Amino acid sequence: FLAYGTRLGKSHPLLSVELYSFDGQKLTSLWKTEDVYDGKLDVERNRVVLNYMKEAEFIEAATYNRIPPRHEAIYKVTPEGMQLLDDHQITPRGQ
C-alpha cells in the first residue's frame, strides 16, 4: 500500500510518498521519495504518476518572471517496489 502526504514549509507544499508491503506480520518499506517540490500524485491500478517541479528551476523561473517547467515521473508498481518507466520534463504552455 501507498502512504503519502504533504507538508508546508516552503513556497510550495512538499510531497512524500512511501510504498509498503505487509505480509501479515511484518511491515516493509519497498520504495520512498521525500520532499518532492509541489508534487502531485496520481495512482492507477499498477501505475503511479508523480507530477512535480524542481525547486532550483522554480527559483530561476520566478527570478526572470517565467513559468517554471513541470516534470512527470511514471512508475510501474511491482512486487519488489516501484520501477521507473519514464521521467521527463513537461514544457509549459506558450514556451
C-alpha distances in whole Angstrom, upper triangle without the diagonal:
4,7,10,14,17,20,24,26,28,29,26,22,20,17,14,10,8,6,5,7,8,11,13,15,13,10,10,10,10,11,12,14,16,19,19,22,22,19,17,14,14,11,12,12,11,12,12,15,16,20,21,25,26,28,31,32,31,34,36,36,36,39,41,40,38,35,32,30,26,24,21,19,17,14,14,10,12,11,12,10,12,15,17,19,21,22,25,27,28,31,32,35,38,38
4,6,10,14,17,20,23,24,25,22,19,16,13,10,7,6,5,6,9,11,15,16,18,16,12,12,10,10,10,9,11,13,16,15,19,18,15,14,11,11,9,12,12,12,12,10,13,13,16,18,21,23,24,28,28,27,30,32,32,33,36,37,36,34,31,28,27,23,21,18,16,15,13,13,10,13,13,14,11,11,14,16,18,20,20,23,24,25,28,29,32,35,35
4,7,11,14,17,20,22,23,20,16,14,11,8,6,5,7,8,11,13,16,17,18,16,12,12,10,12,11,9,11,12,14,14,17,17,14,14,11,13,11,14,15,15,15,12,14,14,17,18,21,22,23,26,27,26,29,31,31,31,34,36,35,33,30,28,26,23,21,19,18,17,15,16,14,16,16,16,13,14,17,18,21,22,21,24,25,26,29,29,32,35,35
4,7,10,14,17,18,19,16,13,11,7,6,4,6,9,11,14,16,20,21,22,20,16,15,13,14,12,10,10,9,11,11,14,13,11,10,9,11,11,15,16,17,15,12,13,12,14,14,17,19,20,23,24,23,25,28,28,28,31,33,32,30,27,24,23,20,19,17,16,16,15,17,15,18,19,19,15,15,18,18,20,21,20,22,23,23,26,26,29,32,32
4,7,10,13,15,16,13,10,8,6,6,7,9,12,14,18,20,24,24,25,22,19,18,16,17,15,12,11,10,10,11,12,12,10,10,10,13,13,17,19,20,18,15,15,13,14,14,16,18,18,22,23,21,23,26,26,26,29,31,29,28,25,23,23,19,19,18,17,18,18,20,19,22,23,22,19,18,21,20,23,23,21,23,23,23,26,26,28,31,31
4,7,10,11,13,10,6,5,4,6,9,12,15,18,21,23,27,28,28,26,22,21,19,20,17,14,12,10,8,9,10,9,8,9,11,14,16,19,22,22,20,17,16,13,14,13,14,16,15,19,20,18,20,23,23,22,25,28,26,25,23,20,20,18,18,18,18,19,19,22,21,24,25,25,21,20,23,22,24,23,21,22,22,22,24,24,26,29,29
4,7,9,11,9,6,5,7,8,12,15,18,20,24,26,29,30,30,27,24,23,20,22,19,16,14,10,8,10,10,10,11,13,14,18,19,23,26,26,24,20,19,16,16,14,15,16,15,19,20,18,19,23,23,22,24,27,26,25,23,21,22,19,20,20,20,22,23,25,24,27,28,27,24,23,25,24,27,26,23,24,24,24,26,25,28,31,30
4,6,8,7,5,6,9,11,15,18,22,24,28,29,33,34,34,31,27,27,24,25,22,19,16,13,10,12,10,10,12,14,16,20,22,26,29,29,26,23,21,18,17,15,15,16,14,18,19,16,17,21,21,19,22,25,23,23,22,20,21,19,20,21,22,24,25,28,28,31,32,31,27,26,28,27,29,28,25,25,24,24,26,24,27,30,29
4,7,8,7,8,11,13,17,20,24,26,30,32,35,36,36,33,29,28,25,27,24,20,17,14,10,12,11,11,14,16,19,23,25,29,32,31,29,25,24,20,19,16,16,16,13,16,18,15,15,19,20,18,20,23,22,23,21,19,21,20,21,23,23,26,27,30,30,32,34,32,29,27,29,28,30,29,26,26,25,25,26,25,28,30,29
4,5,7,8,12,14,18,21,25,27,31,33,37,38,38,35,31,30,27,28,24,21,17,14,10,11,9,10,13,16,19,22,25,29,32,31,28,25,23,19,18,14,13,13,10,13,14,12,12,15,16,14,16,19,19,19,18,16,18,17,19,21,22,25,26,30,30,33,34,33,29,27,29,27,29,27,24,24,22,22,23,22,25,27,26
4,7,9,13,16,19,23,26,29,33,35,39,40,40,37,34,33,29,30,26,23,19,16,13,13,9,9,12,15,19,22,25,28,32,32,29,25,22,19,17,14,12,12,10,12,13,10,10,14,14,11,14,17,16,16,15,14,16,15,18,20,22,25,27,30,31,34,36,35,31,29,30,28,29,27,24,23,21,21,21,19,22,24,23
4,7,10,13,16,20,23,26,30,32,36,37,37,35,31,30,26,27,23,20,17,14,10,10,7,5,9,11,15,18,21,25,28,28,25,21,19,15,13,11,10,11,9,13,13,10,11,15,14,13,16,18,17,16,14,13,14,13,15,17,19,21,23,27,27,30,32,31,28,25,27,25,26,24,21,21,19,18,19,18,20,23,22
4,7,10,13,17,20,23,27,29,33,34,34,31,27,26,23,24,21,17,14,12,8,8,6,5,7,10,13,16,19,22,26,26,23,19,17,14,13,10,11,12,11,15,16,13,15,18,18,16,19,22,21,20,18,16,16,14,16,17,18,20,21,25,25,28,30,29,25,23,25,23,25,23,20,21,20,19,21,20,22,25,25
4,7,10,14,17,20,24,26,30,31,31,28,25,23,20,20,17,14,11,8,5,5,5,6,6,9,12,15,18,21,24,24,21,17,16,12,12,10,10,11,10,14,15,13,15,18,19,18,21,23,22,21,19,16,17,14,15,15,16,18,19,22,22,25,27,26,22,20,22,20,23,21,18,19,19,19,21,21,24,26,26
4,7,10,14,17,20,23,26,28,28,25,22,20,17,17,14,11,8,6,5,5,7,7,5,7,8,12,14,18,20,20,18,14,13,10,10,9,11,12,13,16,17,16,18,21,21,21,24,26,25,23,21,18,17,14,14,14,14,16,16,19,19,22,23,22,18,17,19,18,20,19,17,18,18,19,21,21,24,27,27
4,7,10,13,17,20,23,25,25,22,18,17,13,14,11,7,6,4,5,6,9,10,8,10,10,13,14,18,20,19,17,13,13,11,12,12,14,14,15,18,20,19,21,23,24,24,27,29,28,27,24,21,20,17,16,15,14,16,15,18,17,19,20,19,16,15,17,17,19,19,17,19,20,21,24,24,27,30,29
4,7,10,14,16,20,22,22,19,15,14,11,11,8,6,5,6,9,9,12,13,10,10,9,11,11,15,16,16,14,11,11,10,12,13,15,16,18,21,22,21,24,26,26,27,29,31,31,29,26,23,22,18,16,15,13,14,12,14,13,16,17,16,12,11,14,14,17,18,16,19,20,21,24,25,28,31,31
4,6,10,13,16,18,19,16,12,10,7,8,6,4,7,8,11,12,16,17,13,14,12,14,13,15,16,15,14,12,13,12,16,16,19,19,21,24,25,25,27,29,30,30,33,35,34,32,29,26,25,21,19,17,15,15,13,14,12,14,14,13,10,10,13,14,18,19,18,21,23,24,27,28,31,35,34
4,7,10,14,16,17,14,10,9,6,6,5,6,9,12,15,15,19,19,16,16,13,14,12,14,14,12,12,11,13,13,17,18,21,22,24,27,27,27,30,32,32,33,36,37,37,35,32,29,27,23,21,18,15,15,12,12,9,10,10,10,7,8,12,14,16,18,18,22,24,25,29,30,33,36,35
4,7,10,12,13,10,7,5,4,5,7,9,12,14,18,18,22,23,19,19,16,17,15,16,16,14,15,14,17,17,21,22,25,26,27,30,31,31,33,36,36,37,39,41,40,38,35,32,30,27,24,22,19,18,15,14,11,11,10,10,8,11,14,17,19,22,22,25,28,29,32,34,36,40,39
4,7,9,10,8,6,5,6,7,10,12,16,18,22,22,26,26,23,22,19,19,16,17,16,15,16,16,19,20,24,25,28,29,31,33,34,34,37,39,39,40,43,44,44,42,39,36,34,30,27,25,22,20,17,15,12,11,8,9,9,12,15,18,21,23,24,28,30,31,35,37,39,43,42
4,6,7,6,5,6,9,10,13,15,19,21,24,25,29,29,26,25,22,22,19,20,18,17,19,19,23,23,27,28,31,32,34,37,38,37,40,42,42,43,46,48,47,45,42,39,37,33,31,28,25,24,20,19,15,14,11,12,12,16,19,22,24,27,28,31,34,35,39,40,42,46,45
4,6,6,7,9,12,13,16,19,22,24,28,28,32,33,29,29,25,25,22,22,20,19,21,22,25,26,30,32,35,36,37,40,41,41,43,46,46,47,49,51,50,48,45,42,40,37,34,31,28,26,22,21,17,15,12,13,14,18,21,24,26,29,31,34,37,38,42,43,45,49,48
4,6,8,11,14,16,19,21,24,26,29,30,34,34,31,30,27,27,24,24,22,22,24,24,28,29,32,34,37,38,39,42,43,43,45,48,48,48,51,53,52,50,47,44,42,39,36,34,31,29,25,24,20,19,15,17,18,21,24,27,30,32,34,37,39,40,44,45,48,51,51
4,7,10,13,16,19,21,24,26,29,30,34,35,32,31,28,29,26,27,25,24,26,26,29,30,33,34,37,38,39,42,43,43,45,48,48,49,51,53,53,51,48,45,43,40,37,35,32,30,27,25,22,20,17,18,18,22,25,28,31,34,34,38,40,42,45,46,49,52,52
4,6,10,12,16,17,21,23,26,27,31,32,29,29,26,27,24,25,24,23,24,24,27,27,31,32,34,35,36,39,40,40,42,44,45,46,48,50,50,48,45,42,40,37,34,32,29,28,24,23,20,18,15,15,16,19,22,25,28,31,32,35,37,39,42,44,46,50,49
4,7,10,12,14,17,19,22,24,27,28,25,25,22,23,21,22,21,20,21,21,24,24,27,28,31,31,32,35,36,36,38,41,41,42,44,46,46,44,41,38,37,33,31,29,26,25,21,21,17,16,14,14,13,16,20,23,26,28,28,32,34,35,39,40,43,46,45
4,6,9,11,15,17,21,22,25,27,24,24,21,22,20,21,20,19,20,19,22,22,25,26,29,29,30,33,34,34,36,39,39,40,42,44,44,42,39,36,34,31,28,26,23,22,19,18,15,14,12,11,10,14,17,20,23,25,26,29,31,33,37,38,41,44,43
4,6,8,11,13,17,18,22,23,20,21,18,20,18,20,19,17,18,16,19,18,22,22,25,25,26,29,30,31,32,35,35,36,39,41,40,38,36,32,31,27,25,23,20,19,16,16,13,13,12,10,9,11,14,17,20,22,22,26,28,30,33,34,37,41,40
4,7,11,14,17,18,22,23,20,20,17,18,16,18,17,15,15,14,17,17,21,21,24,24,26,28,29,30,32,34,35,36,38,40,40,38,35,31,29,26,23,21,17,17,13,13,10,10,9,7,5,8,11,13,17,19,20,23,26,28,31,33,36,39,38
4,7,10,14,14,18,20,16,17,15,16,15,17,17,15,14,12,14,14,17,18,20,20,22,24,25,26,28,30,31,32,34,36,36,34,31,28,26,22,19,18,14,14,11,12,10,11,11,9,6,6,10,11,15,16,16,20,22,24,28,29,32,36,34
4,7,10,11,15,16,13,15,13,15,15,17,18,16,15,12,14,12,15,15,17,17,19,22,23,23,25,27,28,29,31,33,33,31,28,25,23,20,18,16,13,14,12,14,12,14,14,13,9,9,12,12,16,17,16,19,21,23,26,27,31,34,32
4,7,7,11,13,11,12,12,15,15,18,19,18,15,12,13,10,13,12,14,14,15,18,19,19,21,24,24,25,27,29,29,27,25,21,20,17,15,14,12,13,12,15,14,16,18,16,12,11,13,12,16,16,14,17,18,20,23,24,28,31,29
4,6,9,12,10,13,13,16,17,20,22,21,18,15,15,12,14,12,13,13,13,16,18,18,19,22,23,23,26,28,28,26,24,21,20,17,16,16,14,16,15,18,18,20,21,19,16,14,17,16,19,19,16,19,19,21,24,24,28,31,29
4,6,9,8,12,13,16,18,22,24,23,20,17,16,12,13,10,11,11,10,14,15,15,16,19,20,20,22,25,24,23,21,18,18,15,15,15,15,17,17,21,20,23,24,23,19,17,19,18,21,20,17,18,18,20,22,22,26,28,27
4,6,5,9,10,14,16,19,22,21,18,14,13,9,9,7,8,8,9,12,13,13,15,17,18,18,21,23,22,21,18,15,14,12,11,12,11,14,15,18,19,22,24,22,18,16,18,16,18,16,14,15,15,16,18,19,22,25,24
4,5,9,12,15,18,21,24,24,20,17,14,11,9,6,6,6,6,10,11,9,12,14,14,15,17,19,19,17,15,12,12,10,10,12,13,16,18,21,22,25,27,26,22,20,21,18,20,18,15,15,14,15,17,17,20,23,21
4,7,10,13,17,20,23,23,20,16,14,10,8,6,6,8,9,12,12,10,13,15,15,14,18,19,18,17,14,12,12,9,10,12,13,16,18,21,22,26,28,27,23,21,22,19,21,19,16,16,14,14,16,15,18,21,20
4,7,10,13,16,20,19,16,12,10,7,6,4,7,10,11,14,14,13,16,18,17,18,21,22,21,19,16,14,13,10,9,10,10,13,14,18,18,22,24,23,20,17,18,16,18,16,14,14,14,14,16,16,19,22,22
4,7,10,13,17,17,14,10,8,6,5,6,10,13,14,18,17,16,19,21,20,20,24,25,23,21,17,15,14,11,10,9,11,12,14,17,17,21,23,23,19,17,18,16,17,16,14,15,14,14,16,16,19,22,22
4,6,10,13,14,11,7,6,5,7,9,13,15,17,21,20,19,22,24,23,24,27,28,27,24,21,19,17,13,12,10,10,10,11,14,14,17,20,20,16,14,16,15,16,15,14,15,16,15,19,19,21,25,25
4,7,10,11,8,6,5,7,8,11,15,18,20,24,22,22,25,27,25,26,30,30,29,26,23,21,18,15,13,11,11,10,11,12,13,16,19,20,17,14,16,15,15,15,14,16,17,16,19,19,21,25,25
4,7,8,6,5,6,9,11,15,18,21,23,26,26,25,28,30,29,30,33,34,32,30,26,24,22,18,16,13,12,10,10,10,10,14,16,17,14,12,14,14,15,15,16,18,19,19,22,23,25,28,29
4,6,5,6,8,11,14,17,21,24,26,29,28,28,31,33,31,33,36,36,35,32,28,26,24,20,18,15,14,11,10,10,10,13,16,17,15,13,14,15,14,16,17,19,21,20,24,24,26,30,30
4,6,8,11,14,17,21,24,27,29,32,31,31,35,36,35,36,39,40,39,36,32,30,27,24,21,18,16,13,11,9,9,11,13,16,14,13,14,15,15,17,19,21,24,23,27,28,29,33,33
4,7,10,14,17,20,24,25,28,31,30,30,34,35,34,36,39,39,38,35,32,29,27,23,20,16,14,11,9,6,5,8,10,13,11,10,11,12,12,15,17,20,22,22,26,28,29,33,33
4,7,10,13,16,20,22,25,27,26,27,30,31,30,32,35,36,35,32,28,26,23,19,16,13,11,7,6,5,6,9,12,14,11,9,9,10,10,11,13,16,19,19,22,24,26,29,29
4,7,10,13,17,19,21,24,23,23,27,28,27,29,32,33,32,29,25,23,20,16,14,10,8,6,5,6,7,11,14,15,11,9,10,9,10,11,12,14,17,17,20,22,24,28,27
4,6,10,13,16,19,21,20,20,24,25,24,25,29,29,28,25,22,19,16,13,10,7,6,5,6,9,11,14,17,18,14,11,12,10,10,10,10,11,13,13,17,18,20,24,23
4,6,10,12,15,18,17,17,20,22,21,22,25,26,25,22,19,16,14,10,8,6,5,6,8,11,13,16,19,19,15,12,13,11,12,10,9,11,12,12,15,16,19,23,22
4,7,10,13,16,14,14,18,19,18,19,22,23,22,19,15,13,11,7,6,4,6,9,11,15,17,20,23,23,19,16,16,13,14,12,10,10,10,9,12,13,16,19,19
4,7,9,12,11,11,14,16,15,16,19,20,19,17,14,11,9,6,5,6,8,11,14,17,19,22,25,24,20,17,18,15,16,14,10,10,9,10,12,13,16,19,18
4,6,9,7,7,10,12,11,12,15,16,16,14,11,8,7,5,6,9,11,14,17,21,22,25,28,27,23,20,20,17,18,15,12,11,9,10,11,11,15,18,16
4,6,5,6,9,10,11,12,14,16,16,14,12,9,8,7,8,11,12,16,18,22,24,26,29,27,24,21,21,18,19,16,12,12,10,12,13,14,17,19,17
4,5,5,6,9,10,11,12,15,15,14,13,9,10,10,11,14,16,19,21,25,26,29,31,30,26,23,24,21,23,20,16,16,14,15,16,16,19,21,19
4,5,5,6,9,10,11,13,14,13,13,10,11,12,13,16,18,21,23,27,29,31,34,32,28,26,26,23,24,21,17,16,14,16,16,16,20,21,18
4,5,5,6,8,10,11,12,10,10,6,7,9,11,14,16,20,23,26,29,31,34,32,29,26,25,22,23,20,16,14,11,13,12,12,16,17,15
4,5,5,6,9,10,10,9,8,5,8,9,12,15,17,21,24,27,29,32,35,33,30,27,27,24,24,21,18,16,13,13,13,12,15,17,15
4,6,5,6,9,10,10,10,8,11,13,15,19,21,24,27,31,32,35,38,36,32,29,30,26,28,25,21,19,16,17,16,15,18,19,17
4,5,5,6,9,8,10,8,11,13,15,19,21,25,28,32,34,36,39,37,34,31,30,27,28,25,21,19,16,16,15,14,17,18,15
4,5,5,6,5,6,5,8,11,14,18,21,24,27,31,33,36,39,38,34,31,31,27,28,24,20,18,15,14,13,11,14,14,12
4,5,5,6,7,7,11,14,17,20,23,26,29,33,35,38,41,39,36,33,33,29,30,27,23,21,18,17,16,14,16,16,15
4,6,8,10,10,14,17,19,23,26,29,32,36,38,41,43,42,38,35,35,32,32,29,25,23,20,20,18,16,19,18,17
4,6,9,10,13,17,19,23,26,30,33,36,38,41,44,43,39,36,36,32,33,29,25,23,19,19,17,15,17,15,14
4,7,9,13,16,19,22,26,29,32,36,38,41,44,43,39,36,36,32,32,29,25,23,19,18,16,13,15,14,13
4,6,9,13,16,19,23,26,29,33,35,38,41,40,37,33,33,29,29,26,22,19,16,15,12,10,11,10,9
4,7,9,13,16,20,23,26,29,32,35,38,37,34,30,30,26,26,23,20,17,13,11,9,7,9,9,9
4,7,10,13,17,20,23,27,29,32,35,34,30,27,27,23,23,20,16,14,10,10,8,7,10,12,10
4,7,10,13,17,20,23,26,29,32,31,28,24,24,20,20,16,13,10,7,6,5,6,9,11,10
4,7,10,13,17,20,22,26,29,28,24,21,21,17,17,14,11,9,6,5,7,7,11,14,12
4,7,10,13,17,19,22,26,25,21,18,17,14,14,10,7,6,4,5,8,10,13,16,15
4,6,10,13,16,19,22,22,19,15,14,11,11,8,6,5,6,7,11,12,15,18,17
4,7,10,13,16,19,18,15,11,10,7,8,6,4,7,9,10,14,16,19,22,21
4,7,10,13,16,16,13,10,9,6,6,5,6,9,12,13,16,19,21,24,23
4,6,9,13,12,10,6,5,4,5,7,9,12,15,16,20,22,25,28,27
4,6,10,11,8,6,5,6,7,10,12,15,18,19,23,25,28,31,30
4,7,8,6,5,6,9,10,13,15,18,21,22,26,28,30,34,33
4,5,5,6,7,10,12,15,17,21,24,25,29,31,34,37,36
4,6,8,10,14,15,19,21,24,28,29,33,35,37,41,40
4,7,9,12,15,18,20,23,27,28,32,34,37,40,39
4,7,10,13,15,17,21,23,25,29,31,34,37,36
4,6,9,12,13,17,20,21,25,27,30,33,32
4,6,9,11,15,18,20,24,26,29,32,31
4,6,8,11,15,17,20,23,26,29,27
4,7,10,14,16,19,22,24,27,26
4,6,10,12,15,18,21,24,22
4,7,10,13,16,19,22,20
4,7,9,13,16,18,16
4,6,9,12,15,13
4,6,9,12,11
4,6,9,7
4,6,6
4,6
4
